[in-house]
Amino acid sequence: MNAWFLLAIAIMIEVVGTNSIKASEGFTKPLPTAIAIVAFVTALYLLSIITKTLPIGIVYAVWSGVGIILTAIVAYFLFDQKPDLAGFIGMAMIIGGVLVINLFSSH
C-alpha cells in the first residue's frame, strides 16, 4: 500500500486518539480511554510501517503538522475550543512548513 496513503490514515487515527484523550476526562471515562489507547497503538504501528519507505524526518514533520491542524479543527467543533489570532498564525506557519517540506525536499 502507498506509504503516503498510510500516513494519511495514521494521522486521522492519531487525531481520533488525541481527541479521545480530551473526551476521556483524565482517563476517567472507559470508552474514550479505550478508543485513545487503541488509536495510538494503531497509529504508531502504521508509523512503523511507513518509516520503512519514507524518511522519518519527513514523516514526523507531516504527521505533527497535519495532526495539529486536524486536532484543532476537531476540537473547535467537538469541544468549542476556538483558537485566538496567535493560534491561527501558528497553525498557518505549520501548514507552510509542511508544504515547504513536501514541495521542496529532495526526499
Secondary structure by P-SEA (a helix, b strand, c coil): ccaaaaaaaaaaaaaaaaaaaaaaccccccaaaaaaaaaaaaaaaaaaaaaccccaaaaaaaaaaaaaaaaaaaaaccccccccaaaaaaaaaaaaaaaaaaccccc
